Amino acid sequence: MSHARNTRRTALGAAAAMAISLGVVACGSSGSDSGTTSSGGGSSTSSSSGGQREVRLGAALIGPKNDKSFSEAAYDGIVAAQRKNPGLDLTATLENKVTDQERTDAVETLAPINNVVLGVSASFGPIFDVEAPKFPNTYFVTVSAATEQFHRNVTGFSNDWGAPLYVAGVIAARMTRSGTIGYVGGAEIPPTTQGAAGFIAGAHSVDPSIRVLKNITGDFNDVAKAKAATAAMLSDGADVVFPFLDAGIAGAYSAGRESGRDPAMFKLTIPDCTSYDNIVGTALVNNELATDRMLTQYMRGVLRPGAIFIDLQDPAIQTLQLCPRYRSDATVADATKSTIEAINDGSTRLPASALNPRPDYPWREGFDGTEHNAAATG
């Protein structure tokens, strides 16, 4: 599958998309800021003293809310949305839901007592496919996931993790002196495999002979596993490593320091150029902003069911952001800029394995993109 898009959004397209959104009364979402909305169990919320309806929100996270990465960013987005929307009440945050059974149990705990359930992980997509029909008066929002089927009470935000990782692969290929680079992944879910595919494809676009070592540890937050996997790669000659990890990245950094060779490494989701001496940059995924936007749109009654996808066309949401040391490195900076531009103008096409498959129900490229497959409403 090739990945081509029209990156130019016209005012007409945006206006049409907004017109569609205003015409949709999403399950669990009122078309008016001061209106009422159905909640779990069939009850309805009342307007708050400030005129904004009150909405109960429950969140389920794949990791801890202080992982300094994926889950923490989404949690910060909830807090940001609450500041803008005083009627949004976070009733519970269930953390470290690492298995499908734990995620299912979390949803079945939260859905009956909340108007909105937020699932933070790509692994919530298939869970919501099963659970959303059971709770038609609850609205479900995902971060980094789209459901396989269309549901009138689900909106999914999915970023193509392979896009910034492709850029990182290009950078790694230009930086390596040993001809060997490494990728350490966490849980074996689509973002992890997409990231690996993008990283490998980016490196091989520069030099097909580059050896890419890959180890999927099975856990984004296990420091010991990350350290062991990274140390093994460094011993096998890797001099650039991408740890596709959350809290577990501390183990990768520890292995880098203990190697004494100062290998270059990257960061995931939330920028950090200080926790390790040789961080090249971050595969920035602004889950805070994405979560804030979806919850705020829900509160305003304009969140449309379906899916939202993004790769690199909106750098505020996703990009490869270099640390200052490498922004001033002409070779790395130029490679980063030119690769992002080539992906966005379609001259570089990412492999299908690096991308989320687009569904046959309504979806958009970016928050303000034109609606696709708008007739396939299920």
Order of alpha helices (4+ residues) and beta strands (2+ residues): alpha-beta-alpha-beta-alpha-beta-alpha-beta-beta-alpha-beta-alpha-beta-alpha-beta-alpha-beta-beta-alpha-beta-beta-alpha-alpha-beta-beta
